[in-house]
């Protein structure tokens, strides 16, 4: 049941007109309009200085959106219904634990991105989400040993999955870790 509350008005037509405008503004879908079938993905902008991040994230986002199946990825925004814009804003490796001689034994890599989705048909912003992040704790000295390059690929893939979920459904909580979900 849908309830619409309106303020007091002497003229009932003003209330009906306002209600119709509000109801017409609802598209009835979570994020992607029903008519949208094609998405153009801009090459991600990169504010971190690490050049490899943007092309790798682009490839992974393109792959996950294609595999998800709701939208077809197109090479040109002139034939697209939607445009996805991503800016990588942070790439950090934090040292979490040290051994007896002062070497970092455990580290955490985190990559953060801002994401915008635009409806090109209506020339309207669908959403802007700041600080979508993915991270992984790893060690190059203790088992299971993972290199920085391996971890970077994992984190980029996880970030691409989160961006895909956010783009298609409006949420990426299904991609969050147990620790992140507890903080919600």
N, C-alpha and C positions, 0 to 999 in steps of 0.2 A: 504494500500500500504506500502510495506516495502522498505526502502531506506538504502543502505549500503554505507557509505563513506569510501574510502580507500585513502591512501597517494599516492604520485607519485611513479611510479616504471618503470624501463626500461623493465622489463619482466612481461607481462600480466599474466603469469602462477603464479607468486608469489602472485599477487593480488587475483586471482581466488582461489588459495589454502588457503589464509588467510580468504577470505570470506566464503569458505566452512567450515573451522574450527569454525568460529564464529557462523554461522547458525546451525551447528551440535550441538553446545553447548547449544542451546535453547531447552528446553524440551517441551515447549508449554503448560505448566500447571502452575498455580500459585505457589503451594508449593509441594503438594503430587504428586509424579509421577503417571502416569495413571496405571501402572502395580502394584502399591502398594495397597495391600488389608489388610495387617496385621500390627499392631503396638504393640511393647513391651514398657511398661511404667516402667521405673526404679522407685524404691521407692525414693521419693524425699530426697535429702540431706538437712540437717537443720543446719543453722549457728546461730540460734537464742537462743538455749538453752531450748525453750519450746517444750518438747517432743511430745505433742499431735498434733502439727501442721502437721508434715510429714505424718503420717498415715491417718489423716482426709483429707488432700489435695489429697493424692493418691486415696482414695476412690471416691472423688468427680470428679477428672479428669477422672478416669476410667468410672464412670457413665456417664459423659457428652459426652465423645468420643463415648461410646457405643450407647447412645441415638441419637447422630448426624447421625450415620448410614453409613458414608463413609468408616470407617476403623473398622476392627474387632480387639479387644484387645486380645492378646495371652499371655500366661504365661511364654514364653521362647523366648529370642532374637534369638536363633538358627533357629526358624521357622518364624521369623518376617522379614518384608521388611523394617520397620522403627523402630528407638528407640527414645523415648522421655525421656530426662533427665531434671530434675527440681532441682534447689537449692533455698531453702527459705533463703533469705539473710537478711530480716529485719522484725521485728514485733514491732510496736510501738503503744503506746496509748498516745496521746497528750491531755493535758488539754486546752480547748479553752475558757471557760467562768466560772467564779466563782460567788457564791452568796455573800450576805452581810457578812456572817461569814467566808468566805474564802474556802468553800467547792467547789470542781469542779462540776459544774452543767452540763456542756456540754464537751464531749470528742470526739476525733476522733481516731479510730483504723485503722491502715494501715499495710498491709502485702505485702511484695515485694519479687519477685522471678526472678531468671535468668533461661532461658529456652533454651535448645538445641534440635534440631531435626536432626537425622542422617539417611542417606540412607544406610542401611546395605548391600544392593546388590552391590552398587558402592563404598562403603566405603568412603562416601563423606558427608560433613556437608551441610545440607540444609539451616539451619539458626541458629543463636545464637542471642537471644533477651535478653538484660539486663534490669532489673528493670521493669518488668511487675508488676503493682500494683493494689490492690483493697483496698477500704477504706469505712468507714461509720462513720457518726457523730451520736452520741447517748447520752442519759442521763439516769442515774440510779436514778435521783431525780425528774425530771420533766416529764410530759406526752409527748409523749408516752414513758413509762419506758421500757428500755431494759437492760438486764444484760450483763456483759462482755462475758459470755459463749454464749448467743444468738447472740450477734453481731459477735463474732469470727466465728460461723457457717455460718452466712450470708456472711461475708467477704471471708472466704475460698471458699464458693460456687461461689461467684462472680469471684474470682481469677481463679478458675477451668474453668469457662465459658470463661474467657479471654484467658487462655492457650489453651483451645480446639479450639476457633476461630482462634487463631494465628497458631496452628498446622495444621488445615484443610484448611484454606483459605489464610493464610499469614497476616491477619489483625484482629484486635480486636476492631476497632473503633465502631463497632455496639454495643459493650458492655460498651462503655465509657459514663460517665455522661455528662450532658449539659455543666457543668463547664470545664471538661477536653476537650471537643470538641472545646470550645471557645479558648483554649490555643494553639490549633494546628495551 
